[in-house]
Amino acid sequence: MTKKNMWTCPLCNQQFVNTNQVHSCRDKELADFFIGKSQYTLDLFDHFINEYRHIGDVKIHPTKSMISIGSRKRFAYIIQLGKNFIDVVFPFKQAYQDNLCFNKIKPVPGSDDYNHHLRIYFKEDINDEVRMYMKIAFENGI
């Protein structure tokens, strides 16, 4: 597979597949999302990211409203760091209805994507089924 050249934003040095990709130019830092969060939640976040690092090289991108995770393209989003959980969204081109891990699957308006919502309360919630979907999302991002 031939990799397309990446476009680098001249203001924030983030790399994107699309030239002039709309983005937040790092209006927020990762640390901004951690303010006031429990150590428990931070440990869940670290565990989730470390699980992804077992799959492949990932980059963390804080945005205005969420933390995106990507390789060449962004493929997973942490949309909430709660008191004792993290909420993750995986956008897929199909709805994976036959699962035990997603608490909501919704079509994305104006797109052919389906957002798959996952709430992680315990490190053990990242089981083989979740890892399978994490790997599918990762492969969509390379």
CORFEN-V870862 format. One record per residue. N is the residue number from 0. RES is the residue in one letter. OMEGA is omega in radians with two decimals (none if undefined). NEAR is the number of other ideal C-beta (glycine too) atoms within 12 Angstrom. Layout:
N/RES/OMEGA/NEAR, N/RES/OMEGA/NEAR
//
This chain:
0/M/3.11/6, 1/T/3.14/4, 2/K/3.10/11, 3/K/3.08/14, 4/N/3.13/12, 5/M/3.02/19, 6/W/3.13/18, 7/T/3.10/17, 8/C/-3.12/20, 9/P/-3.12/11, 10/L/-3.04/12, 11/C/3.12/19, 12/N/3.01/15, 13/Q/3.13/27, 14/Q/-3.12/24, 15/F/3.07/25, 16/V/-3.08/22, 17/N/3.07/18, 18/T/-3.13/14, 19/N/3.11/12, 20/Q/3.07/21, 21/V/-3.14/13, 22/H/-3.02/26, 23/S/3.12/21, 24/C/3.06/18, 25/R/3.05/20, 26/D/3.12/15, 27/K/3.03/22, 28/E/3.13/17, 29/L/-3.13/24, 30/A/3.12/16, 31/D/-3.13/19, 32/F/-3.07/27, 33/F/-3.10/23, 34/I/3.09/13, 35/G/-3.13/13, 36/K/-3.13/25, 37/S/3.06/17, 38/Q/3.11/14, 39/Y/3.14/20, 40/T/3.12/29, 41/L/3.09/25, 42/D/3.08/22, 43/L/3.10/34, 44/F/3.13/35, 45/D/-3.14/24, 46/H/3.13/24, 47/F/3.14/38, 48/I/3.11/27, 49/N/3.07/19, 50/E/3.10/32, 51/Y/-3.14/33, 52/R/3.01/18, 53/H/-3.14/16, 54/I/-3.12/27, 55/G/-3.13/21, 56/D/3.14/16, 57/V/3.07/29, 58/K/3.13/28, 59/I/-3.10/31, 60/H/3.02/36, 61/P/3.09/30, 62/T/-3.13/28, 63/K/-2.98/18, 64/S/-3.09/18, 65/M/3.07/26, 66/I/3.11/36, 67/S/-3.12/34, 68/I/-3.09/39, 69/G/2.98/32, 70/S/2.99/28, 71/R/3.07/24, 72/K/3.12/26, 73/R/-2.98/33, 74/F/3.11/34, 75/A/-3.07/43, 76/Y/2.99/31, 77/I/-3.02/38, 78/I/3.09/28, 79/Q/2.95/24, 80/L/-3.09/34, 81/G/-3.14/22, 82/K/-3.09/16, 83/N/-3.13/21, 84/F/2.91/28, 85/I/3.07/40, 86/D/-3.09/31, 87/V/3.05/42, 88/V/3.02/34, 89/F/3.02/43, 90/P/3.10/33, 91/F/3.12/32, 92/K/3.09/19, 93/Q/3.10/19, 94/A/3.08/21, 95/Y/-3.04/24, 96/Q/-3.05/14, 97/D/-3.11/11, 98/N/3.09/24, 99/L/-3.00/15, 100/C/-3.06/28, 101/F/3.14/27, 102/N/3.11/19, 103/K/3.03/20, 104/I/-3.07/24, 105/K/3.03/19, 106/P/3.10/17, 107/V/-3.13/19, 108/P/3.12/9, 109/G/-3.09/6, 110/S/3.03/12, 111/D/3.12/13, 112/D/3.00/22, 113/Y/3.08/25, 114/N/3.12/30, 115/H/-3.05/37, 116/H/-3.12/30, 117/L/3.04/37, 118/R/-3.11/27, 119/I/3.09/37, 120/Y/-3.05/23, 121/F/3.08/18, 122/K/-3.13/20, 123/E/3.08/15, 124/D/3.06/27, 125/I/-3.08/31, 126/N/-3.09/18, 127/D/3.12/15, 128/E/3.13/20, 129/V/3.11/32, 130/R/3.11/22, 131/M/3.13/20, 132/Y/3.06/36, 133/M/-3.13/36, 134/K/3.09/25, 135/I/3.13/24, 136/A/3.13/38, 137/F/-3.12/30, 138/E/3.06/21, 139/N/-3.09/25, 140/G/-3.13/29, 141/I/none/22
//
